Amino acid sequence: MNAPLPTRQLREQLYSDMAPHHLTPLWEVLHALVPPQPKTPCVPAFWKYEQVRPYLMRAGEVITAEEAVRRVLILENPQLRGQSAVTQSLYAGLQLILPGEVAPSHRHTQSALRFIVEGSGAYTAVDGERTVMHPGDFIITPSWTWHDHGHEADQPVVWLDGLDIPMVRFFDAGFAQNDTSRSQQVTRAEGTSFARYGHNMAPVRATSPYGRTSPIFSYPYERSREALEQLERSAPIDEWDGTKLRYVNPLTGGWPMPTIGTFLQKLPAGFGGKGWRQTDGAVYSVVEGEGEVTISAGEQEWRYAFGPRDHFVVPSWHTARLASATGCVLFSFSDRPVHEALGIHTEERLS
Ligand code: GTQ
């Protein structure tokens, strides 16, 4: 014989009696805890560069890079306001440095990528080497390496910062330190890391100088674009992605950063891509050309017409489609390396 089912009242009594002991019933939340499919609080969002830029330049008038330490406007997901997050796991921001400025040296366990959006001639220094920025370059600041940014040319320089800040916060694993000097000492000639690691060769007794992070400091746009250009002419175009490559750590063949995967893709003129969805939410930076992204989830649909320097986010398990009349080049980053490390990356390509 089964015992009679507890009534709602008996259950509520149980819940409130045990609450002071920090106990709560699973069965009331199980469905939400283990959803049938990913259910992100994030929404798609779009930042048109011509709308963002005036605010960045105003930031340049009201605070120096030195005073701000990093003069950045954070791209916040509209549903995660106040959390400095563009997705649940990733941070994105647009950083401005003006001629003559220095963003002082510090280090932190959070890993950073820089994707140059506007202007040339600023530099970032990591571990004694400087690299000068050009639009479209993808630059890495490995975890716990000293880094400062400076600018000795004559135009404002803006780049996209992508960091794993929310992920490191989730794991409560963040450490940070300020350097004793504003700018670190240069101890290696510019281009040293690229000469060592950027030509499908490596030092004979290469150890990985930054652990699981790529030893390539800057992946120049010129080289990445050239690869896409040639492939677009000579190889089949993927119906979902156009021509898309991922950046690699040359010592492992794996992702360039342990927490962030980065990609560059080229859509040919007249491209009308098929839809896909995947568990890793991604941030896009438009490099060249115009196009359109359509994002949908359930009944909702978002459609953004993009041009150079615009940014948008495609959250986890939202269906996205790309199209371009003119052809375009897109950079993107996501937390895919972590999904893969955990064995939970899922992708669906719709026909
Ligand atoms: O350049 O070191 O956008 O530490 C956020 C935190 C940039 C940086 C950001 C940072 C940096």
Boltz pocket constraint, residues with backbone or C-beta under 6 A from the ligand:
constraints:
  - pocket:
      binder: B
      contacts: [[A, 70], [A, 72], [A, 93], [A, 95], [A, 108], [A, 112], [A, 147], [A, 161], [A, 163]]
      max_distance: 6.0
